[in-house]
Amino acid sequence: MRQMVLAFITAVAVALGAHAASAQEQPANPAIQSVITQQLDAFKRDDGPGAFAFASPNIQGLFQSHQRFMAMVARGYRPLYRSAEATFLKLETVNGRLIQKVLVRGAGGRVVVAAYDMIEIDGTWRINGCQIVENGAAA
């Protein structure tokens, strides 16, 4: 399990590791924002199947069950797992990938910027990874 999480984090870091000069800002996308909001809401309700449904097939294949996925999020992405507030920032294209940045305040007051790697599959947006790219001061 630890190797899967490390592989996941490495893959996301590589995908998001582009130089800022190669990022191009895009107009807001309400469909992408809705998917992220719905997953954050599912985390708050402990709705593992619901949260897992917003993950891409790549992520679903990596974790293989909503239980494993939720355990990873609870351990490694606590502010997202129990978010109190989310504010959408820039949507950017980085190395051909759409990255939605979200300012998230966790239930404990920790503030982070999460970069969501988004992918469209058959007309539906899915989350293909997430990286905490910046920590804010705890409230």
Contact map, one row per residue, 1 for C-alpha under 8 A:
1111100000000000000000000000000000000000000000000000000000000000000000000000000000000000000000000000000000000000000000000000000000000000000
1111110000000000000000000000000000000000000000000000000000000000000000000000000000000000000000000000000000000000000000000000000000000000000
1111111000000000000000000000000000000000000000000000000000000000000000000000000000000000000000000000000000000000000000000000000000000000000
1111111100000000000000000000000000000000000000000000000000000110000000000000000000000000000000000000000000000000000000000000000000000000000
1111111110000000000000000000000000000000000000000000000000000000000000010000000000000000000000000000000000000000000000000000000000000000000
0111111111000000000000000000000000000000000000000000000000000000000000000000000000000000000000000000000000000000000000000000000000000000000
0011111111100000000000000000000000000000000000000000000000000000000000000000000000000000000000000000000000000000000000000000000000000000000
0001111111110000000000000000000000000000000000000000000000000100000000000000000000000000000000000000000000000000000000000000000010000000000
0000111111111000000000000000000000000000000000000000000000000000000000000000000000000000000000000000000000000000000000000000000000100000000
0000011111111100000000000000000000000000000000000000000000000000000000000000000000000000000000000000000000000000000000000000000000000000000
0000001111111110000000000000000000000000000000000000000000000000000000000000000000000000000000000000000000000000000000000000000000000000000
0000000111111111000000000000000000000000000000000000000000000000000000000000000000000000000000000000000000000000000010000000000011100000000
0000000011111111100000000000000000000000000000000000000000000000000000000000000000000000000000000000000000000000000000000000000000100000000
0000000001111111110000000000000000000000000000000000000000000000000000000000000000000000000000000000000000000000000000000000000000000000000
0000000000111111110000000000000000000000000000000000000000000000000000000000000000000000000000101000000000000000000000000000000000000000000
0000000000011111110000000000000000000000000000000000000000000000000000000000000000000000000001000010000000000000000010000000000000100000000
0000000000001111111000000000000000000000000000000000000000000000000000000000000000000000000000000000000000000000000000000000000000000000000
0000000000000111111101100000000000000000000000000000000000000000000000000000000000000000000001100000000000000000000000000000000000000000000
0000000000000000111111100000000000000000000000000000000000000000000000000000000000000000000000000000000000000000000000000000000000000000000
0000000000000000011111100000000000000000000000000000000000000000000000000000000000000000000000000000000000000000000000000000000000000000000
0000000000000000001111100000000000000000000000000000000000000000000000000000000000000000000000000000000000000000000000000000000000000000000
0000000000000000011111110000000000000000000000000000000000000000000000000000000000000000000001100000000000000000000000000000000000000000000
0000000000000000011111111000000000000000000000000000000000000000000000000000000000000000000111100000000000000000000000000000000000000000000
0000000000000000000001111100000000000000000000000000000000000000000000000000000000000000000111000000000000000000000000000000000000000000000
0000000000000000000000111110000000000000000000000000000000000000000000000000000000000000011110000000000000000000000000000000000000000000000
0000000000000000000000011111000000000000000000000000000000000000000000000000000000000000011110000000000000000000000000000000000000000000000
0000000000000000000000001111100000000000000000000000000000000000000000000000000000000000001000000000000000000000000000000000000000000000000
0000000000000000000000000111110000000000000000000000000000000000000000000000000000000000011000000000000000000000000000000000000000000000000
0000000000000000000000000011111110000000000000000000000000000000000000000000000000000000001000000000000000000000000000000000000000000000000
0000000000000000000000000001111111000000000000000000000000000000000000000000000000000000000000000000000000000000000000000000000000000000000
0000000000000000000000000000111111100000000000000000000000000000000000000000000000000000000000000000000000000000000000000000100000000000000
0000000000000000000000000000111111110000000000000000000000000000000000000000000000000000000000000001000000000000000001000000110000000000000
0000000000000000000000000000111111111000000000000000000000000000000000000000000000000001000000000000000000000000000000000000000000000000000
0000000000000000000000000000011111111100000000000000000000000000000000000000000000000000000000000000000000000000000000000000000000000000000
0000000000000000000000000000001111111110000000000000010000000000000000000000000000000000000000000000000000000000000000000000111000000000000
0000000000000000000000000000000111111111000000000000010000000000000000000000000000000000000000000000000000000000000000000000001000000000000
0000000000000000000000000000000011111111100000000000000000000000000000000000000000000100000000000000000000000000000000000000000000000000000
0000000000000000000000000000000001111111110000000010000000000000000000000000000000000000000000000000000000000000000000000000000000000000000
0000000000000000000000000000000000111111111000000111010000000000000000000000000000000000000000000000000000000000000000000000000000000000000
0000000000000000000000000000000000011111111100000010000000000000000000000000000111100000000000000000000000000000000000000000000000000000000
0000000000000000000000000000000000001111111110000000000000000000000000000000000000000000000000000000000000000000000000000000000000000000000
0000000000000000000000000000000000000111111111110110000000000000000000000000000000000000000000000000000000000000000000000000000000000000000
0000000000000000000000000000000000000011111111110010000000000000000001000000000111000000000000000000000000000000000000000000000000000000000
0000000000000000000000000000000000000001111111100000000000000000000000000000000011100000000000000000000000000000000000000000000000000000000
0000000000000000000000000000000000000000111111100000000000000000000000000000000000000000000000000000000000000000000000000000000000000000000
0000000000000000000000000000000000000000011111110000000000000000000000000000000000000000000000000000000000000000000000000000000000000000000
0000000000000000000000000000000000000000011111111110000000000000000000000000000000000000000000000000000000000000000000000000000000000000000
0000000000000000000000000000000000000000011001111111000000000000011011000000000000000000000000000000000000000000000000000000000000000000000
0000000000000000000000000000000000000000000000111111100000000000010000000000000000000000000000000000000000000000000000000000000000000000000
0000000000000000000000000000000000000010010000111111110000000000000000000000000000000000000000000000000000000000000000000000000000000000000
0000000000000000000000000000000000000111011000111111111000000000010000000000000000000000000000000000000000000000000000000000000000000000000
0000000000000000000000000000000000000010000000011111111000010000110011000000000000000000000000000000000000000000000000000000000000000000000
0000000000000000000000000000000000000000000000001111111100000000000000000000000000000000000000000000000000000000000000000000000000000000000
0000000000000000000000000000000000110010000000000111111100000000000000000000000000000000000000000000000000000000000000000000111000000000000
0000000000000000000000000000000000000000000000000011111111110000000000000000000000000000000000000000000000000000000000000000011110000000000
0000000000000000000000000000000000000000000000000000111111110000000000000000000000000000000000000000000000000000000000100000011100000000000
0000000000000000000000000000000000000000000000000000001111111000000000000000000000000000000000000000000000000000000000000000000000000000000
0000000000000000000000000000000000000000000000000000001111111100000000000000000000000000000000000000000000000000000000000000000100000000000
0000000000000000000000000000000000000000000000000000001111111110000000000000000000000000000000000000000000000000000000000000000110000000000
0000000000000000000000000000000000000000000000000001001111111111100010000000000000000000000000000000000000000000000000000000000000000000000
0000000000000000000000000000000000000000000000000000000011111111000000000000000000000000000000000000000000000000000000000000000000000000000
0001000100000000000000000000000000000000000000000000000001111111000000000000000000000000000000000000000000000000000000000000000000000000000
0001000000000000000000000000000000000000000000000000000000111111110110000000000000000000000000000000000000000000000000000000000000000000000
0000000000000000000000000000000000000000000000000000000000011111110110000000000000000000000000000000000000000000000000000000000000000000000
0000000000000000000000000000000000000000000000000001000000010011111110000000000000000000000000000000000000000000000000000000000000000000000
0000000000000000000000000000000000000000000000011011000000000011111111000000000000000000000000000000000000000000000000000000000000000000000
0000000000000000000000000000000000000000000000010000000000000000111111100000000000000000000000000000000000000000000000000000000000000000000
0000000000000000000000000000000000000000000000000000000000000011111111110000000000000000000000000000000000000000000000000000000000000000000
0000000000000000000000000000000000000000000000010001000000010011111111111000000000000000000000000000000000000000000000000000000000000000000
0000000000000000000000000000000000000000001000010001000000000000011111111100000000000000000000000000000000000000000000000000000000000000000
0000000000000000000000000000000000000000000000000000000000000000001111111110000000000000000000000000000000000000000000000000000000000000000
0000100000000000000000000000000000000000000000000000000000000000000111111111100000000000000000000000000000000000000000000000000000000000000
0000000000000000000000000000000000000000000000000000000000000000000011111111110110000000000000000000000000000000000000000000000000000000000
0000000000000000000000000000000000000000000000000000000000000000000001111111110010000000000000000000000000000000000000000000000000000000000
0000000000000000000000000000000000000000000000000000000000000000000000111111110000000000000000000000000000000000000000000000000000000000000
0000000000000000000000000000000000000000000000000000000000000000000000011111110000000000000000000000000000000000000000000000000000000000000
0000000000000000000000000000000000000000000000000000000000000000000000011111111110000000000000000000000000000000000000000000000000010000000
0000000000000000000000000000000000000000000000000000000000000000000000001111111111000000000000000000000001000000000000000000000000000000000
0000000000000000000000000000000000000000000000000000000000000000000000000000111111100000000000000000000111110111000000000000000000000000000
0000000000000000000000000000000000000001001000000000000000000000000000001000111111100000000000000000000111000000000000000000000000000000000
0000000000000000000000000000000000000001001100000000000000000000000000001100111111100000000000000000000001000000000000000000000000000000000
0000000000000000000000000000000000000001001100000000000000000000000000000000011111110000000000000000000001100000000000000000000000000000000
0000000000000000000000000000000000000001000100000000000000000000000000000000001111111100000000000000000111100000000000000000000000000000000
0000000000000000000000000000000000000000000000000000000000000000000000000000000001111100000000000000000111100000000000000000000000000000000
0000000000000000000000000000000000000000000000000000000000000000000000000000000000111110000000000000000111000000000000000000000000000000000
0000000000000000000000000000000000001000000000000000000000000000000000000000000000111111000000000000011110000000000000000000000000000000000
0000000000000000000000000000000000000000000000000000000000000000000000000000000000001111100000000000011100000000000000000000000000000000000
0000000000000000000000000000000010000000000000000000000000000000000000000000000000000111110000000001111000000000000000000000000000000000000
0000000000000000000000000000000000000000000000000000000000000000000000000000000000000011111000000001111000000000000000000000000000000000000
0000000000000000000000001101000000000000000000000000000000000000000000000000000000000001111100000001110000000000000000000000000000000000000
0000000000000000000000001111100000000000000000000000000000000000000000000000000000000000111110000111100000000000000000000000000000000000000
0000000000000000000000111100000000000000000000000000000000000000000000000000000000000000011111001111000000000000000000000000000000000000000
0000000000000000000000111100000000000000000000000000000000000000000000000000000000000000001111111110000000000000000000000000000000000000000
0000000000000001010001110000000000000000000000000000000000000000000000000000000000000000000111111110000000000000000000000000000000000000000
0000000000000010010001100000000000000000000000000000000000000000000000000000000000000000000011111000000000000000000000000000000000000000000
0000000000000000000000000000000000000000000000000000000000000000000000000000000000000000000011111100000000000000000000000000000000000000000
0000000000000010000000000000000000000000000000000000000000000000000000000000000000000000000111111110000000000000000011100000000000000000000
0000000000000000000000000000000000000000000000000000000000000000000000000000000000000000001111011111000000000000000011100000000000000000000
0000000000000001000000000000000000000000000000000000000000000000000000000000000000000000001111001111100000000000001111000000000000000000000
0000000000000000000000000000000100000000000000000000000000000000000000000000000000000001111100000111110000000000001111000000000000000000000
0000000000000000000000000000000000000000000000000000000000000000000000000000000000000001111000000011111000000000111100000000000000000000000
0000000000000000000000000000000000000000000000000000000000000000000000000000000000000111110000000001111100000000111100000000000000000000000
0000000000000000000000000000000000000000000000000000000000000000000000000000000000000111100000000000111110000011110000000000000000000000000
0000000000000000000000000000000000000000000000000000000000000000000000000000001100111110000000000000011111000011110000000000000000000000000
0000000000000000000000000000000000000000000000000000000000000000000000000000001100111100000000000000001111111111000000000000000000000000000
0000000000000000000000000000000000000000000000000000000000000000000000000000011111111000000000000000000111111110000000000000000000000000000
0000000000000000000000000000000000000000000000000000000000000000000000000000001001110000000000000000000011111100000000000000000000000000000
0000000000000000000000000000000000000000000000000000000000000000000000000000001000000000000000000000000011111100000000000000000000000000000
0000000000000000000000000000000000000000000000000000000000000000000000000000000000000000000000000000000011111110000000000000000000000000011
0000000000000000000000000000000000000000000000000000000000000000000000000000001000000000000000000000000011111111000000000000000000000011111
0000000000000000000000000000000000000000000000000000000000000000000000000000001000000000000000000000001111001111100000000000000000000011111
0000000000000000000000000000000000000000000000000000000000000000000000000000001000000000000000000000001110000111110000000000000000011111000
0000000000000000000000000000000000000000000000000000000000000000000000000000000000000000000000000000111100000011111000000000000000011111000
0000000000000000000000000000000000000000000000000000000000000000000000000000000000000000000000000000111100000001111100000000000001111100000
0000000000000000000000000000000000000000000000000000000000000000000000000000000000000000000000000011110000000000111110000000000001111000000
0000000000000000000000000000000000000000000000000000000000000000000000000000000000000000000000000011110000000000011111000000001111100000000
0000000000010001000000000000000000000000000000000000000000000000000000000000000000000000000000001111000000000000001111100000001111000000000
0000000000000000000000000000000100000000000000000000000000000000000000000000000000000000000000001111000000000000000111110000111110000000000
0000000000000000000000000000000000000000000000000000000100000000000000000000000000000000000000001100000000000000000011111000111100000000000
0000000000000000000000000000000000000000000000000000000000000000000000000000000000000000000000000000000000000000000001111111110000000000000
0000000000000000000000000000000000000000000000000000000000000000000000000000000000000000000000000000000000000000000000111111110000000000000
0000000000000000000000000000000000000000000000000000000000000000000000000000000000000000000000000000000000000000000000011111000000000000000
0000000000000000000000000000000000000000000000000000000000000000000000000000000000000000000000000000000000000000000000011111100000000000000
0000000000000000000000000000000000000000000000000000000000000000000000000000000000000000000000000000000000000000000000011111110000000000000
0000000000000000000000000000001100100000000000000000010000000000000000000000000000000000000000000000000000000000000001111011111000000000000
0000000000000000000000000000000100100000000000000000011100000000000000000000000000000000000000000000000000000000000001111001111100000000000
0000000000000000000000000000000000110000000000000000011100000000000000000000000000000000000000000000000000000000000111100000111111000000000
0000000000000000000000000000000000000000000000000000001101100000000000000000000000000000000000000000000000000000000111100000011111000000000
0000000100010000000000000000000000000000000000000000001000100000000000000000000000000000000000000000000000000000000111000000001111100000000
0000000000010000000000000000000000000000000000000000000000000000000000000000000000000000000000000000000000000000011110000000001111110000000
0000000010011001000000000000000000000000000000000000000000000000000000000000000000000000000000000000000000000000011100000000000011111000000
0000000000000000000000000000000000000000000000000000000000000000000000000000100000000000000000000000000000000001111000000000000001111110000
0000000000000000000000000000000000000000000000000000000000000000000000000000000000000000000000000000000000000001111000000000000000111110000
0000000000000000000000000000000000000000000000000000000000000000000000000000000000000000000000000000000000000001110000000000000000011111000
0000000000000000000000000000000000000000000000000000000000000000000000000000000000000000000000000000000000000111100000000000000000011111100
0000000000000000000000000000000000000000000000000000000000000000000000000000000000000000000000000000000000000111100000000000000000000111110
0000000000000000000000000000000000000000000000000000000000000000000000000000000000000000000000000000000000000110000000000000000000000011111
0000000000000000000000000000000000000000000000000000000000000000000000000000000000000000000000000000000000001110000000000000000000000001111
0000000000000000000000000000000000000000000000000000000000000000000000000000000000000000000000000000000000001110000000000000000000000000111
